[in-house]
């Protein structure tokens, strides 16, 4: 699915009442809404900045993986760079 900027009516980024983490909701012209949780937004931003600022990298692929012994306070499911295909 490709969503051109012209199809986005609004973008709402907020910490909903009773929650601790950001959510970003794209509201399209046809009324559809797509909400992304903070982890997904952070992964997109991390990938965007990596490709945009790297002197030669034009692509990054993040792959979902379960981390058994991750950092304290982080979710067990993480999107990590696939070094074999980037």
N, C-alpha and C positions, 0 to 999 in steps of 0.2 A: 504494500500500500504506500503510495506516495501522496503526501499532503502538501500542496503548495501553500505558501504563506497567505495567499489571497483567500484560501478556504478557511482560515482560522478567524473566528469572530472575536475570541478573547482567550487570554491565558491568565489563569488565576494561580498564584503560588502563595500558599498559606500554611500555617500550623493550625489545623482544626482544633476547636475547643475540645479539651479533654485528651489531646494527643501531645506528643513531644517532638514529632518529626514532621518535616515539610511534606507537602503534597503539591504536585503541579497538575492542573487540569486544563487541557485544551478543549475549548468549546468551538465546534465547527459550525459553519454557516447553516448546515442542514440539521443542527440541533444535537448531533452526536457529541458525546463527551468521552475523553480519554484521560484517566487520572494515573499519574506515575508517582510511586512512593519515593521518598528521599534517596534511598540507596540507588534506585534506577537513575534518578536525576544526577546524582553524584558520579555514577559511572559514565553517563553520557558526557558530562562536563570534563571529566578526567580524560576520556578518549578524545574529545574535541580539542582540548588544550594540547594534548600530546601531538596530534597530527598537525594542528595549526602552527605550532612553534618548533617542531623538529625540522632540522635543515634538509632532510631528504625523505623522511617517512611520509607516505601518502595514504596509509591505511593502517588501521589497528583492529584486531579482532579480539573481543573479550568473550570468554567462554564460561558458562556457569559451572561451578564446582563446589562440592561440599568440603569444607575444611574442618577436620576433626579437632585439631589443636590450634585454633586461630587466636587472635588477640582478645584479651579480656574486653567484654562489652560489645564485640562485633558479632554479627550473625554468622552462623555456620555456612550459609550459602553465599558465595562470593562470585563476582564476575572477574576473572583474572585474564591477563593477556596471554593469548595463544602465540607463543614465540615461534612455533613451527610454521605458522601460516601468515604472519604479519610481514 
